[in-house]
Amino acid sequence: MNVHWITFEDAISEVRYGTKLEELKKAVTGRTHNFKFDVITRYIHNAIMVDLLPNTTYYYQVGGDGVWSKTYTFKTLPFDKTDYSLRICIFGDLGVENGISLEYLAEAAQNNEFDLIIDVGDFAYDLHTNDGQIGDIFMNQMEPIASKVPFMVVAGNHEDDGKNFSHYVNRFNMPNDPFGDSQVYSFNAGPIHFVAISTEYYGFFYEYGPQSVIRQYFWLENHLKEYQRTLRQERPWLITFQHRPFYCSNSNNFECHSFENTLITKGYQDMPGLEKLFIENGVDMGFWGHQHSYERFFPISYRRVYNLTENPYHNAPAPTYVITGAAGCHTKHAYFDQNPVPGSAARYVDYGYSVLHVHNRTHLYMEQISVERQKKVIDEFWISKDENTFPSIERAQQHMAINFPEYVEPTSCNVKDPRCRFNRQRRNLFNKGQK
């Protein structure tokens, strides 16, 4: 179990821990590095508790040199097996201002309602604001949650701080990370193989270049092939989480019906898109944020919707996507188009979060919780499949589907369009060269 914390003075990184509150007999020494964004210097500490037993409650403190934090606690997953039930909380776009879901999440975490938490990006608004002091407030607010339940994250567009996501990279440390920036990685939990994917490599290619897009694509291609070969039978659910969605129905057309979506799904110039890998490798579910709302989709493959059977979520031939970006932040509710995209099955603007109940190898149950309605379940559905049945191109070809309307490429540039930003930068460089 990885523990990550920050101090404002240099200090030793140590964690002591044990299975009894008064007997923290085990200890590990971690590593420390300093991080200076503007004026404030922060010392980033990281240590890994080892030799943990499955399905066991542990107590721990961080500190060193006789100065220790209060005692925290967590419970390990039953990682000695793969077919066990899980309760996974998933949300995104949670800010310091108007972070309305925060108190509900903290209470639920302290009441042991979650086994795992996934944040699909856009933290604090923003981690780097006021030389990172907004990020400090946010992380302190998250402490009752992240100190008790494994907290997995992926970067959103608001994590870009002009220095290649430096606050995000320094504040988080995710496992099995091939590139050292916690933007793309994988892990297992019960019958699920999770993959975190960066849509921000695409969104900021004009700033940092296309190399990260291409590097991630080939890593993901090889990783999913290896998963199919070695892990799919053992962990049959393949679930991804990322920030900017493939599809959405919100009324801000520059994000839901624009180049931003085709950039990520299909690619641009030498940058390959992601949807092909999702379809070819049988992704079961994808979770997203970015839109400050909740939207559930029927299974979709290449702008074709598979919702013509009695139960579209049983043995689905294509991935099921969920947008869960309604945790609460400084912006108003994100409203929807009067005419949603063909695959949209449910849409809510309520502030809240998602909970995925993993029952076993063949059944998942998901619910959307509205904190505006005192934790009322406002949407729920089951995803189920027979053993050894996965989404695939071949199975999709055997099912009838509804086509999206033909995509029309926007002719005008929007200020948030990555392609237009890229072209503007090239024009500016050309003009400077002519002076």
ROGUBA-402176 format. One record per residue (C-alpha): x, y, z; residue number from 1. Coordinates in steps of 0.2 Angstrom, whole numbers. Layout:
// ROGUBA-402176
<node X="X" Y="Y" Z="Z" n="NUM"/>
...
// end
This chain:
// ROGUBA-402176
<node X="0" Y="0" Z="0" n="1"/>
<node X="7" Y="17" Z="-6" n="2"/>
<node X="6" Y="32" Z="6" n="3"/>
<node X="9" Y="49" Z="-1" n="4"/>
<node X="10" Y="65" Z="10" n="5"/>
<node X="17" Y="83" Z="9" n="6"/>
<node X="27" Y="94" Z="22" n="7"/>
<node X="33" Y="111" Z="20" n="8"/>
<node X="50" Y="107" Z="29" n="9"/>
<node X="62" Y="94" Z="24" n="10"/>
<node X="59" Y="78" Z="35" n="11"/>
<node X="62" Y="60" Z="35" n="12"/>
<node X="49" Y="49" Z="26" n="13"/>
<node X="44" Y="35" Z="37" n="14"/>
<node X="28" Y="25" Z="40" n="15"/>
<node X="25" Y="13" Z="55" n="16"/>
<node X="10" Y="1" Z="54" n="17"/>
<node X="2" Y="-14" Z="61" n="18"/>
<node X="-14" Y="-24" Z="64" n="19"/>
<node X="-16" Y="-17" Z="82" n="20"/>
<node X="-20" Y="1" Z="86" n="21"/>
<node X="-7" Y="1" Z="100" n="22"/>
<node X="6" Y="-10" Z="92" n="23"/>
<node X="13" Y="-2" Z="76" n="24"/>
<node X="28" Y="-13" Z="75" n="25"/>
<node X="32" Y="-13" Z="57" n="26"/>
<node X="41" Y="2" Z="49" n="27"/>
<node X="47" Y="7" Z="31" n="28"/>
<node X="57" Y="21" Z="26" n="29"/>
<node X="52" Y="30" Z="10" n="30"/>
<node X="59" Y="43" Z="-1" n="31"/>
<node X="57" Y="62" Z="-2" n="32"/>
<node X="60" Y="75" Z="-15" n="33"/>
<node X="56" Y="94" Z="-15" n="34"/>
<node X="44" Y="103" Z="-28" n="35"/>
<node X="44" Y="121" Z="-31" n="36"/>
<node X="31" Y="128" Z="-43" n="37"/>
<node X="32" Y="147" Z="-40" n="38"/>
<node X="38" Y="153" Z="-22" n="39"/>
<node X="32" Y="139" Z="-10" n="40"/>
<node X="43" Y="124" Z="-8" n="41"/>
<node X="34" Y="107" Z="-4" n="42"/>
<node X="43" Y="91" Z="1" n="43"/>
<node X="34" Y="76" Z="-6" n="44"/>
<node X="35" Y="60" Z="4" n="45"/>
<node X="31" Y="43" Z="-2" n="46"/>
<node X="33" Y="26" Z="6" n="47"/>
<node X="26" Y="9" Z="3" n="48"/>
<node X="19" Y="-3" Z="16" n="49"/>
<node X="24" Y="-21" Z="12" n="50"/>
<node X="20" Y="-39" Z="18" n="51"/>
<node X="2" Y="-35" Z="20" n="52"/>
<node X="-11" Y="-48" Z="23" n="53"/>
<node X="-27" Y="-49" Z="13" n="54"/>
<node X="-43" Y="-44" Z="20" n="55"/>
<node X="-35" Y="-36" Z="35" n="56"/>
<node X="-37" Y="-20" Z="45" n="57"/>
<node X="-21" Y="-10" Z="47" n="58"/>
<node X="-17" Y="6" Z="57" n="59"/>
<node X="-3" Y="17" Z="52" n="60"/>
<node X="6" Y="34" Z="55" n="61"/>
<node X="17" Y="44" Z="44" n="62"/>
<node X="32" Y="55" Z="50" n="63"/>
<node X="49" Y="51" Z="58" n="64"/>
<node X="62" Y="57" Z="70" n="65"/>
<node X="49" Y="55" Z="84" n="66"/>
<node X="36" Y="67" Z="76" n="67"/>
<node X="21" Y="57" Z="70" n="68"/>
<node X="4" Y="60" Z="62" n="69"/>
<node X="-12" Y="55" Z="70" n="70"/>
<node X="-16" Y="36" Z="67" n="71"/>
<node X="-25" Y="32" Z="51" n="72"/>
<node X="-33" Y="15" Z="46" n="73"/>
<node X="-37" Y="5" Z="31" n="74"/>
<node X="-42" Y="-12" Z="26" n="75"/>
<node X="-34" Y="-22" Z="12" n="76"/>
<node X="-43" Y="-31" Z="-1" n="77"/>
<node X="-44" Y="-50" Z="-1" n="78"/>
<node X="-31" Y="-50" Z="-15" n="79"/>
<node X="-27" Y="-68" Z="-12" n="80"/>
<node X="-42" Y="-72" Z="-24" n="81"/>
<node X="-50" Y="-64" Z="-39" n="82"/>
<node X="-68" Y="-67" Z="-38" n="83"/>
<node X="-74" Y="-56" Z="-23" n="84"/>
<node X="-87" Y="-42" Z="-22" n="85"/>
<node X="-82" Y="-24" Z="-22" n="86"/>
<node X="-90" Y="-7" Z="-20" n="87"/>
<node X="-81" Y="6" Z="-30" n="88"/>
<node X="-85" Y="25" Z="-29" n="89"/>
<node X="-82" Y="34" Z="-45" n="90"/>
<node X="-83" Y="53" Z="-48" n="91"/>
<node X="-74" Y="68" Z="-56" n="92"/>
<node X="-74" Y="87" Z="-57" n="93"/>
<node X="-74" Y="90" Z="-38" n="94"/>
<node X="-68" Y="107" Z="-33" n="95"/>
<node X="-64" Y="116" Z="-17" n="96"/>
<node X="-78" Y="129" Z="-21" n="97"/>
<node X="-95" Y="121" Z="-21" n="98"/>
<node X="-88" Y="104" Z="-18" n="99"/>
<node X="-105" Y="98" Z="-13" n="100"/>
<node X="-102" Y="79" Z="-13" n="101"/>
<node X="-86" Y="80" Z="-2" n="102"/>
<node X="-95" Y="78" Z="15" n="103"/>
<node X="-105" Y="64" Z="8" n="104"/>
<node X="-90" Y="55" Z="1" n="105"/>
<node X="-80" Y="58" Z="18" n="106"/>
<node X="-95" Y="51" Z="28" n="107"/>
<node X="-97" Y="36" Z="17" n="108"/>
<node X="-78" Y="32" Z="17" n="109"/>
<node X="-77" Y="33" Z="36" n="110"/>
<node X="-93" Y="21" Z="37" n="111"/>
<node X="-83" Y="9" Z="26" n="112"/>
<node X="-96" Y="10" Z="11" n="113"/>
<node X="-82" Y="9" Z="-2" n="114"/>
<node X="-68" Y="-3" Z="-5" n="115"/>
<node X="-60" Y="8" Z="-19" n="116"/>
<node X="-62" Y="26" Z="-25" n="117"/>
<node X="-58" Y="32" Z="-43" n="118"/>
<node X="-57" Y="51" Z="-47" n="119"/>
<node X="-58" Y="54" Z="-66" n="120"/>
<node X="-50" Y="71" Z="-65" n="121"/>
<node X="-51" Y="90" Z="-63" n="122"/>
<node X="-46" Y="92" Z="-45" n="123"/>
<node X="-49" Y="107" Z="-34" n="124"/>
<node X="-50" Y="120" Z="-48" n="125"/>
<node X="-35" Y="120" Z="-48" n="126"/>
<node X="-21" Y="111" Z="-39" n="127"/>
<node X="-9" Y="124" Z="-45" n="128"/>
<node X="-20" Y="140" Z="-41" n="129"/>
<node X="-12" Y="152" Z="-29" n="130"/>
<node X="5" Y="143" Z="-30" n="131"/>
<node X="-3" Y="127" Z="-26" n="132"/>
<node X="-12" Y="133" Z="-10" n="133"/>
<node X="-29" Y="128" Z="-17" n="134"/>
<node X="-22" Y="111" Z="-21" n="135"/>
<node X="-16" Y="110" Z="-2" n="136"/>
<node X="-34" Y="114" Z="4" n="137"/>
<node X="-41" Y="101" Z="-8" n="138"/>
<node X="-29" Y="87" Z="-2" n="139"/>
<node X="-33" Y="91" Z="16" n="140"/>
<node X="-51" Y="90" Z="12" n="141"/>
<node X="-48" Y="73" Z="4" n="142"/>
<node X="-38" Y="66" Z="18" n="143"/>
<node X="-52" Y="58" Z="28" n="144"/>
<node X="-56" Y="49" Z="11" n="145"/>
<node X="-39" Y="45" Z="4" n="146"/>
<node X="-31" Y="40" Z="20" n="147"/>
<node X="-44" Y="26" Z="23" n="148"/>
<node X="-48" Y="20" Z="5" n="149"/>
<node X="-37" Y="17" Z="-10" n="150"/>
<node X="-38" Y="33" Z="-20" n="151"/>
<node X="-35" Y="31" Z="-39" n="152"/>
<node X="-34" Y="46" Z="-50" n="153"/>
<node X="-32" Y="51" Z="-68" n="154"/>
<node X="-28" Y="69" Z="-75" n="155"/>
<node X="-40" Y="81" Z="-82" n="156"/>
<node X="-38" Y="96" Z="-92" n="157"/>
<node X="-38" Y="107" Z="-76" n="158"/>
<node X="-22" Y="98" Z="-70" n="159"/>
<node X="-12" Y="107" Z="-84" n="160"/>
<node X="-2" Y="120" Z="-75" n="161"/>
<node X="8" Y="127" Z="-89" n="162"/>
<node X="22" Y="115" Z="-83" n="163"/>
<node X="17" Y="99" Z="-90" n="164"/>
<node X="5" Y="94" Z="-76" n="165"/>
<node X="19" Y="96" Z="-63" n="166"/>
<node X="7" Y="98" Z="-48" n="167"/>
<node X="-3" Y="82" Z="-53" n="168"/>
<node X="13" Y="73" Z="-56" n="169"/>
<node X="21" Y="78" Z="-39" n="170"/>
<node X="5" Y="76" Z="-29" n="171"/>
<node X="0" Y="58" Z="-35" n="172"/>
<node X="10" Y="42" Z="-37" n="173"/>
<node X="0" Y="28" Z="-46" n="174"/>
<node X="6" Y="10" Z="-47" n="175"/>
<node X="12" Y="1" Z="-63" n="176"/>
<node X="15" Y="18" Z="-71" n="177"/>
<node X="26" Y="15" Z="-87" n="178"/>
<node X="30" Y="34" Z="-90" n="179"/>
<node X="32" Y="41" Z="-72" n="180"/>
<node X="18" Y="54" Z="-73" n="181"/>
<node X="3" Y="44" Z="-66" n="182"/>
<node X="-7" Y="48" Z="-81" n="183"/>
<node X="-8" Y="30" Z="-88" n="184"/>
<node X="-7" Y="14" Z="-78" n="185"/>
<node X="-16" Y="-2" Z="-74" n="186"/>
<node X="-21" Y="-12" Z="-58" n="187"/>
<node X="-32" Y="-27" Z="-53" n="188"/>
<node X="-46" Y="-27" Z="-41" n="189"/>
<node X="-56" Y="-43" Z="-39" n="190"/>
<node X="-62" Y="-49" Z="-56" n="191"/>
<node X="-58" Y="-32" Z="-64" n="192"/>
<node X="-43" Y="-26" Z="-74" n="193"/>
<node X="-43" Y="-7" Z="-73" n="194"/>
<node X="-33" Y="4" Z="-85" n="195"/>
<node X="-31" Y="23" Z="-83" n="196"/>
<node X="-29" Y="32" Z="-99" n="197"/>
<node X="-24" Y="50" Z="-102" n="198"/>
<node X="-35" Y="60" Z="-114" n="199"/>
<node X="-25" Y="75" Z="-109" n="200"/>
<node X="-10" Y="69" Z="-120" n="201"/>
<node X="-22" Y="73" Z="-134" n="202"/>
<node X="-30" Y="89" Z="-127" n="203"/>
<node X="-13" Y="97" Z="-125" n="204"/>
<node X="-3" Y="90" Z="-139" n="205"/>
<node X="-2" Y="108" Z="-146" n="206"/>
<node X="8" Y="112" Z="-130" n="207"/>
<node X="18" Y="97" Z="-127" n="208"/>
<node X="19" Y="88" Z="-143" n="209"/>
<node X="11" Y="72" Z="-150" n="210"/>
<node X="25" Y="60" Z="-143" n="211"/>
<node X="15" Y="57" Z="-127" n="212"/>
<node X="-1" Y="52" Z="-137" n="213"/>
<node X="9" Y="40" Z="-148" n="214"/>
<node X="19" Y="33" Z="-134" n="215"/>
<node X="3" Y="30" Z="-124" n="216"/>
<node X="-6" Y="22" Z="-139" n="217"/>
<node X="8" Y="9" Z="-142" n="218"/>
<node X="9" Y="5" Z="-123" n="219"/>
<node X="-10" Y="3" Z="-122" n="220"/>
<node X="-10" Y="-8" Z="-138" n="221"/>
<node X="3" Y="-20" Z="-131" n="222"/>
<node X="-4" Y="-20" Z="-113" n="223"/>
<node X="-21" Y="-25" Z="-119" n="224"/>
<node X="-14" Y="-39" Z="-130" n="225"/>
<node X="-5" Y="-45" Z="-115" n="226"/>
<node X="-21" Y="-44" Z="-104" n="227"/>
<node X="-31" Y="-54" Z="-117" n="228"/>
<node X="-17" Y="-67" Z="-117" n="229"/>
<node X="-13" Y="-69" Z="-99" n="230"/>
<node X="-27" Y="-61" Z="-88" n="231"/>
<node X="-44" Y="-60" Z="-97" n="232"/>
<node X="-49" Y="-78" Z="-91" n="233"/>
<node X="-44" Y="-74" Z="-73" n="234"/>
<node X="-51" Y="-56" Z="-72" n="235"/>
<node X="-65" Y="-55" Z="-86" n="236"/>
<node X="-70" Y="-37" Z="-83" n="237"/>
<node X="-60" Y="-24" Z="-92" n="238"/>
<node X="-64" Y="-6" Z="-87" n="239"/>
<node X="-55" Y="10" Z="-91" n="240"/>
<node X="-56" Y="27" Z="-84" n="241"/>
<node X="-51" Y="44" Z="-91" n="242"/>
<node X="-57" Y="62" Z="-92" n="243"/>
<node X="-63" Y="68" Z="-108" n="244"/>
<node X="-77" Y="58" Z="-115" n="245"/>
<node X="-79" Y="50" Z="-132" n="246"/>
<node X="-98" Y="54" Z="-133" n="247"/>
<node X="-109" Y="66" Z="-123" n="248"/>
<node X="-125" Y="75" Z="-125" n="249"/>
<node X="-122" Y="92" Z="-116" n="250"/>
<node X="-127" Y="108" Z="-123" n="251"/>
<node X="-109" Y="115" Z="-124" n="252"/>
<node X="-107" Y="109" Z="-142" n="253"/>
<node X="-89" Y="114" Z="-143" n="254"/>
<node X="-85" Y="99" Z="-132" n="255"/>
<node X="-98" Y="86" Z="-137" n="256"/>
<node X="-100" Y="88" Z="-155" n="257"/>
<node X="-83" Y="94" Z="-161" n="258"/>
<node X="-65" Y="90" Z="-165" n="259"/>
<node X="-61" Y="87" Z="-147" n="260"/>
<node X="-71" Y="71" Z="-148" n="261"/>
<node X="-65" Y="65" Z="-165" n="262"/>
<node X="-47" Y="69" Z="-159" n="263"/>
<node X="-48" Y="57" Z="-145" n="264"/>
<node X="-59" Y="43" Z="-154" n="265"/>
<node X="-51" Y="44" Z="-171" n="266"/>
<node X="-35" Y="53" Z="-169" n="267"/>
<node X="-27" Y="67" Z="-180" n="268"/>
<node X="-13" Y="67" Z="-192" n="269"/>
<node X="0" Y="55" Z="-185" n="270"/>
<node X="-9" Y="53" Z="-168" n="271"/>
<node X="-20" Y="37" Z="-167" n="272"/>
<node X="-37" Y="38" Z="-158" n="273"/>
<node X="-42" Y="27" Z="-144" n="274"/>
<node X="-59" Y="20" Z="-149" n="275"/>
<node X="-51" Y="7" Z="-160" n="276"/>
<node X="-42" Y="-1" Z="-145" n="277"/>
<node X="-57" Y="-1" Z="-135" n="278"/>
<node X="-67" Y="-10" Z="-148" n="279"/>
<node X="-54" Y="-22" Z="-153" n="280"/>
<node X="-49" Y="-27" Z="-135" n="281"/>
<node X="-67" Y="-29" Z="-128" n="282"/>
<node X="-68" Y="-15" Z="-115" n="283"/>
<node X="-83" Y="-18" Z="-105" n="284"/>
<node X="-85" Y="-1" Z="-97" n="285"/>
<node X="-77" Y="16" Z="-98" n="286"/>
<node X="-79" Y="30" Z="-85" n="287"/>
<node X="-77" Y="48" Z="-89" n="288"/>
<node X="-79" Y="66" Z="-82" n="289"/>
<node X="-76" Y="83" Z="-90" n="290"/>
<node X="-95" Y="86" Z="-92" n="291"/>
<node X="-102" Y="92" Z="-75" n="292"/>
<node X="-116" Y="80" Z="-76" n="293"/>
<node X="-121" Y="61" Z="-76" n="294"/>
<node X="-124" Y="52" Z="-92" n="295"/>
<node X="-126" Y="34" Z="-95" n="296"/>
<node X="-125" Y="26" Z="-113" n="297"/>
<node X="-131" Y="11" Z="-121" n="298"/>
<node X="-116" Y="0" Z="-128" n="299"/>
<node X="-108" Y="10" Z="-143" n="300"/>
<node X="-95" Y="5" Z="-156" n="301"/>
<node X="-90" Y="17" Z="-169" n="302"/>
<node X="-105" Y="28" Z="-168" n="303"/>
<node X="-117" Y="13" Z="-168" n="304"/>
<node X="-128" Y="10" Z="-154" n="305"/>
<node X="-133" Y="-8" Z="-148" n="306"/>
<node X="-150" Y="-5" Z="-139" n="307"/>
<node X="-162" Y="-16" Z="-149" n="308"/>
<node X="-162" Y="-31" Z="-138" n="309"/>
<node X="-173" Y="-33" Z="-123" n="310"/>
<node X="-158" Y="-31" Z="-111" n="311"/>
<node X="-144" Y="-21" Z="-120" n="312"/>
<node X="-132" Y="-23" Z="-106" n="313"/>
<node X="-132" Y="-42" Z="-106" n="314"/>
<node X="-118" Y="-49" Z="-116" n="315"/>
<node X="-116" Y="-32" Z="-124" n="316"/>
<node X="-106" Y="-33" Z="-140" n="317"/>
<node X="-98" Y="-16" Z="-137" n="318"/>
<node X="-92" Y="-5" Z="-122" n="319"/>
<node X="-104" Y="4" Z="-110" n="320"/>
<node X="-99" Y="22" Z="-106" n="321"/>
<node X="-104" Y="32" Z="-91" n="322"/>
<node X="-100" Y="51" Z="-88" n="323"/>
<node X="-99" Y="55" Z="-69" n="324"/>
<node X="-92" Y="73" Z="-68" n="325"/>
<node X="-106" Y="79" Z="-56" n="326"/>
<node X="-97" Y="79" Z="-39" n="327"/>
<node X="-98" Y="98" Z="-38" n="328"/>
<node X="-87" Y="113" Z="-42" n="329"/>
<node X="-88" Y="132" Z="-45" n="330"/>
<node X="-97" Y="130" Z="-61" n="331"/>
<node X="-116" Y="129" Z="-63" n="332"/>
<node X="-125" Y="113" Z="-68" n="333"/>
<node X="-121" Y="107" Z="-85" n="334"/>
<node X="-137" Y="106" Z="-95" n="335"/>
<node X="-141" Y="94" Z="-110" n="336"/>
<node X="-146" Y="96" Z="-128" n="337"/>
<node X="-164" Y="94" Z="-131" n="338"/>
<node X="-159" Y="81" Z="-143" n="339"/>
<node X="-147" Y="69" Z="-135" n="340"/>
<node X="-135" Y="58" Z="-145" n="341"/>
<node X="-143" Y="42" Z="-150" n="342"/>
<node X="-134" Y="31" Z="-137" n="343"/>
<node X="-139" Y="41" Z="-122" n="344"/>
<node X="-149" Y="31" Z="-110" n="345"/>
<node X="-150" Y="42" Z="-95" n="346"/>
<node X="-145" Y="60" Z="-90" n="347"/>
<node X="-145" Y="70" Z="-74" n="348"/>
<node X="-138" Y="86" Z="-69" n="349"/>
<node X="-139" Y="82" Z="-50" n="350"/>
<node X="-123" Y="84" Z="-40" n="351"/>
<node X="-117" Y="67" Z="-35" n="352"/>
<node X="-106" Y="52" Z="-38" n="353"/>
<node X="-107" Y="34" Z="-45" n="354"/>
<node X="-105" Y="18" Z="-36" n="355"/>
<node X="-101" Y="2" Z="-45" n="356"/>
<node X="-105" Y="-14" Z="-36" n="357"/>
<node X="-95" Y="-28" Z="-42" n="358"/>
<node X="-105" Y="-44" Z="-38" n="359"/>
<node X="-94" Y="-57" Z="-47" n="360"/>
<node X="-86" Y="-62" Z="-63" n="361"/>
<node X="-103" Y="-60" Z="-73" n="362"/>
<node X="-113" Y="-47" Z="-64" n="363"/>
<node X="-110" Y="-28" Z="-61" n="364"/>
<node X="-123" Y="-16" Z="-53" n="365"/>
<node X="-121" Y="3" Z="-55" n="366"/>
<node X="-130" Y="17" Z="-46" n="367"/>
<node X="-129" Y="35" Z="-47" n="368"/>
<node X="-131" Y="44" Z="-30" n="369"/>
<node X="-139" Y="62" Z="-30" n="370"/>
<node X="-132" Y="72" Z="-15" n="371"/>
<node X="-145" Y="85" Z="-19" n="372"/>
<node X="-159" Y="72" Z="-15" n="373"/>
<node X="-151" Y="66" Z="1" n="374"/>
<node X="-141" Y="51" Z="-7" n="375"/>
<node X="-156" Y="45" Z="-17" n="376"/>
<node X="-152" Y="33" Z="-31" n="377"/>
<node X="-157" Y="42" Z="-47" n="378"/>
<node X="-151" Y="29" Z="-60" n="379"/>
<node X="-147" Y="11" Z="-58" n="380"/>
<node X="-143" Y="-3" Z="-70" n="381"/>
<node X="-135" Y="-20" Z="-71" n="382"/>
<node X="-122" Y="-26" Z="-83" n="383"/>
<node X="-120" Y="-45" Z="-85" n="384"/>
<node X="-112" Y="-58" Z="-96" n="385"/>
<node X="-110" Y="-76" Z="-98" n="386"/>
<node X="-93" Y="-84" Z="-94" n="387"/>
<node X="-80" Y="-81" Z="-108" n="388"/>
<node X="-91" Y="-68" Z="-117" n="389"/>
<node X="-84" Y="-51" Z="-121" n="390"/>
<node X="-87" Y="-37" Z="-132" n="391"/>
<node X="-79" Y="-39" Z="-149" n="392"/>
<node X="-80" Y="-33" Z="-167" n="393"/>
<node X="-87" Y="-50" Z="-172" n="394"/>
<node X="-101" Y="-50" Z="-160" n="395"/>
<node X="-105" Y="-32" Z="-164" n="396"/>
<node X="-107" Y="-37" Z="-182" n="397"/>
<node X="-120" Y="-50" Z="-177" n="398"/>
<node X="-131" Y="-37" Z="-169" n="399"/>
<node X="-143" Y="-24" Z="-176" n="400"/>
<node X="-138" Y="-6" Z="-171" n="401"/>
<node X="-144" Y="12" Z="-173" n="402"/>
<node X="-132" Y="23" Z="-182" n="403"/>
<node X="-127" Y="40" Z="-176" n="404"/>
<node X="-131" Y="55" Z="-188" n="405"/>
<node X="-117" Y="58" Z="-201" n="406"/>
<node X="-103" Y="68" Z="-192" n="407"/>
<node X="-101" Y="85" Z="-200" n="408"/>
<node X="-84" Y="93" Z="-196" n="409"/>
<node X="-86" Y="110" Z="-188" n="410"/>
<node X="-79" Y="124" Z="-200" n="411"/>
<node X="-76" Y="137" Z="-187" n="412"/>
<node X="-63" Y="136" Z="-173" n="413"/>
<node X="-68" Y="137" Z="-155" n="414"/>
<node X="-56" Y="144" Z="-142" n="415"/>
<node X="-55" Y="127" Z="-133" n="416"/>
<node X="-52" Y="117" Z="-149" n="417"/>
<node X="-35" Y="109" Z="-148" n="418"/>
<node X="-33" Y="108" Z="-166" n="419"/>
<node X="-36" Y="127" Z="-168" n="420"/>
<node X="-24" Y="131" Z="-154" n="421"/>
<node X="-11" Y="121" Z="-163" n="422"/>
<node X="-14" Y="130" Z="-179" n="423"/>
<node X="-14" Y="147" Z="-170" n="424"/>
<node X="3" Y="142" Z="-162" n="425"/>
<node X="10" Y="137" Z="-179" n="426"/>
<node X="4" Y="154" Z="-186" n="427"/>
<node X="12" Y="164" Z="-172" n="428"/>
<node X="29" Y="155" Z="-174" n="429"/>
<node X="28" Y="158" Z="-193" n="430"/>
<node X="24" Y="177" Z="-190" n="431"/>
<node X="38" Y="178" Z="-177" n="432"/>
<node X="50" Y="171" Z="-190" n="433"/>
<node X="45" Y="184" Z="-203" n="434"/>
<node X="49" Y="199" Z="-192" n="435"/>
// end
